[in-house]
Amino acid sequence: MIYDMILLMKRVTITLPDDVVDEIDRWETNRSRFVLEASLRELALRRREKLGRSLASPHPESFLVAEHGLEEWGAAAHGDDEHLLDADQARHVQWSPGRGWREDPE
């Protein structure tokens, strides 16, 4: 899983009740992997909850952006070649676990 792809690791010491450690050991032989996977799930849950709260209570300025409209924004940006990407200069890249972003030979 993700555990196998992470290159930079930090050692941490955590304290858990004996019965929790015993239960972890019944399910998993690698405690670190178990704690990592549980932590990743919890972090994803918290991000989703934060996004949900944000969507339920958007920043007042977001209403102004929505009222302005994406179509108008696109029309306003049209002709502003100085700030647009040049597709002819684009490079295809792909993510390689353990190596990072690499140019894709296509």
Secondary structure, DSSP 8 states (H G I E B T S, - for coil): -HHHH------------HHHHHHHHHH-S-HHHHHHHHHHHHHHHHHHHHHHHHHHS--HHHHHHHHH-HHHHHHHHTT-GGGS--GGG---EEEETTTEEEE---
